[in-house]
Amino acid sequence: MSILDADLARLDGTPGTLRDLTGGRPALLVNVASKCGLTPQYTQLEQLQEQYASDGFTVVGLPCNQFGGQEPGSAEEIAEFCSATYGVTFPMSEKVEVNGPGRHPVYAELVEAADAEGRDGDIQWNFEKFLIDADGRVVGRFGPRVTPDDPQVTGAIEALLA
């Protein structure tokens, strides 16, 4: 079974799968948080969405409150914050756990992939990024401090879409 078939509700609670959120397109999956020092990355994530959506690509935000309690809000509060503060238009999932015994099945598979330095395993912090192809295979992993507009990220997206 592909991670695309894993149950994953939308932020508004609508049941579905990761495939529903990606629309069957290549995607950048990001564990996001509203009260993190890295939260301004939402700006670059939205820019990626705007730049590559017409090429069949999407960003998917997966809110997570496991790092310093930096995503404490309700689904409605998260949606309002993302829309009002950063103009987010990309799809967002329900809040998920990315590490530990409650790790969401999507992340159980994602953490098997290594980044460019060969590091795999647990998510380090908010805003860790995974680039997946249309079949749900991980083709890139980028640490939290690698910004969405970093050439490593944009180059990997462009290579995937070529």
C-alpha positions as CSV (number, residue, x, y, z in Angstrom):
1,M,0.0,0.0,0.0
2,S,1.3,3.5,-0.9
3,I,1.4,6.2,1.8
4,L,-1.0,8.0,-0.5
5,D,-3.7,5.6,0.6
6,A,-3.2,6.3,4.3
7,D,-6.2,7.8,6.0
8,L,-5.6,11.5,6.6
9,A,-8.4,14.0,7.2
10,R,-8.2,17.5,6.0
11,L,-7.8,20.3,8.5
12,D,-11.5,20.9,8.4
13,G,-12.1,17.3,9.5
14,T,-13.2,16.0,6.1
15,P,-12.1,12.4,6.0
16,G,-9.8,11.3,3.2
17,T,-6.3,10.1,2.3
18,L,-3.0,11.7,1.6
19,R,-3.9,11.1,-2.1
20,D,-6.9,13.3,-1.6
21,L,-4.7,16.1,-0.3
22,T,-2.1,15.8,-3.0
23,G,-4.6,15.3,-5.8
24,G,-2.3,12.5,-7.1
25,R,0.4,15.0,-7.9
26,P,4.0,15.3,-6.7
27,A,4.0,17.1,-3.4
28,L,6.2,18.7,-0.7
29,L,5.0,17.4,2.7
30,V,5.8,19.7,5.6
31,N,5.1,19.3,9.3
32,V,4.1,22.9,10.2
33,A,3.5,24.9,13.3
34,S,2.0,28.4,13.9
35,K,4.2,29.5,16.8
36,C,7.7,28.4,15.8
37,G,10.7,30.5,14.9
38,L,10.5,28.8,11.5
39,T,6.9,29.7,10.9
40,P,7.8,32.4,8.4
41,Q,8.6,29.5,6.0
42,Y,4.9,29.6,5.3
43,T,5.7,32.5,3.0
44,Q,8.1,30.5,0.8
45,L,5.8,27.4,1.0
46,E,3.0,29.5,-0.5
47,Q,5.4,30.9,-3.1
48,L,6.2,27.3,-4.1
49,Q,2.5,26.5,-4.4
50,E,1.9,29.5,-6.6
51,Q,5.0,28.8,-8.7
52,Y,4.5,25.1,-9.4
53,A,0.8,24.4,-9.0
54,S,0.2,24.9,-12.8
55,D,2.9,22.2,-13.4
56,G,1.0,19.6,-11.4
57,F,2.6,20.1,-8.0
58,T,1.3,20.9,-4.5
59,V,2.5,21.7,-1.0
60,V,0.8,19.9,1.8
61,G,1.0,21.2,5.4
62,L,0.7,18.7,8.2
63,P,0.2,20.6,11.5
64,C,2.1,19.0,14.5
65,N,2.2,20.0,18.1
66,Q,5.0,17.7,19.2
67,F,7.8,20.3,19.2
68,G,7.6,22.7,22.1
69,G,3.8,22.8,21.9
70,Q,4.1,25.2,19.0
71,E,0.9,24.2,17.3
72,P,-1.6,24.4,20.2
73,G,-4.6,25.8,18.3
74,S,-7.8,24.2,17.1
75,A,-8.2,23.3,13.5
76,E,-10.2,26.5,13.0
77,E,-7.5,28.6,14.7
78,I,-4.8,27.0,12.6
79,A,-6.7,27.6,9.3
80,E,-7.5,31.3,10.3
81,F,-3.8,31.9,11.2
82,C,-2.4,30.4,8.0
83,S,-4.9,32.2,5.8
84,A,-4.8,35.6,7.5
85,T,-1.1,35.8,8.2
86,Y,0.4,34.0,5.3
87,G,-2.3,33.7,2.6
88,V,-1.9,29.9,2.6
89,T,-3.9,28.3,-0.2
90,F,-2.3,24.8,-0.2
91,P,-4.0,21.9,1.4
92,M,-3.6,21.2,5.1
93,S,-4.2,18.0,7.0
94,E,-5.6,17.4,10.5
95,K,-3.0,17.7,13.3
96,V,-0.7,14.7,13.3
97,E,2.1,13.2,15.4
98,V,5.3,12.7,13.5
99,N,7.4,10.9,16.1
100,G,6.8,8.4,18.9
101,P,4.3,5.7,19.4
102,G,1.4,7.8,18.0
103,R,3.3,8.6,14.8
104,H,1.0,8.9,11.9
105,P,1.3,6.1,9.2
106,V,2.4,8.6,6.6
107,Y,5.3,9.6,8.8
108,A,6.1,6.0,9.7
109,E,7.2,5.6,6.0
110,L,8.6,9.1,5.5
111,V,11.1,8.8,8.3
112,E,12.7,5.8,6.5
113,A,14.1,8.2,3.9
114,A,17.4,9.9,4.4
115,D,18.3,13.5,3.7
116,A,21.3,14.6,1.6
117,E,23.6,14.0,4.6
118,G,22.3,10.5,5.0
119,R,20.2,11.2,8.1
120,D,17.0,9.3,8.4
121,G,14.7,8.5,11.4
122,D,12.8,10.8,13.6
123,I,11.7,14.2,12.5
124,Q,14.1,16.8,14.0
125,W,11.7,19.8,14.4
126,N,8.9,21.7,12.8
127,F,9.2,22.4,9.0
128,E,11.0,19.2,8.0
129,K,10.2,18.7,4.3
130,F,9.7,15.6,2.2
131,L,9.3,15.7,-1.6
132,I,7.2,12.8,-2.9
133,D,6.5,11.8,-6.5
134,A,3.0,11.2,-7.8
135,D,3.2,7.6,-6.6
136,G,4.0,8.6,-3.0
137,R,7.7,7.6,-3.2
138,V,10.1,9.9,-1.3
139,V,12.5,11.6,-3.6
140,G,13.9,14.2,-1.3
141,R,14.2,15.0,2.4
142,F,15.2,18.4,3.7
143,G,15.8,19.5,7.3
144,P,13.8,22.2,9.1
145,R,16.4,25.0,8.5
146,V,16.6,24.3,4.7
147,T,14.2,27.0,3.5
148,P,11.5,26.1,0.9
149,D,13.2,28.5,-1.6
150,D,16.6,26.9,-1.2
151,P,18.1,25.7,-4.5
152,Q,18.2,22.2,-3.1
153,V,14.5,22.2,-2.7
154,T,13.5,24.1,-5.9
155,G,16.0,22.1,-8.0
156,A,14.6,18.8,-6.7
157,I,11.0,20.0,-7.4
158,E,12.0,21.1,-11.0
159,A,13.8,17.8,-11.6
160,L,10.8,15.9,-10.5
161,L,8.5,17.9,-12.7
162,A,10.7,17.7,-15.8
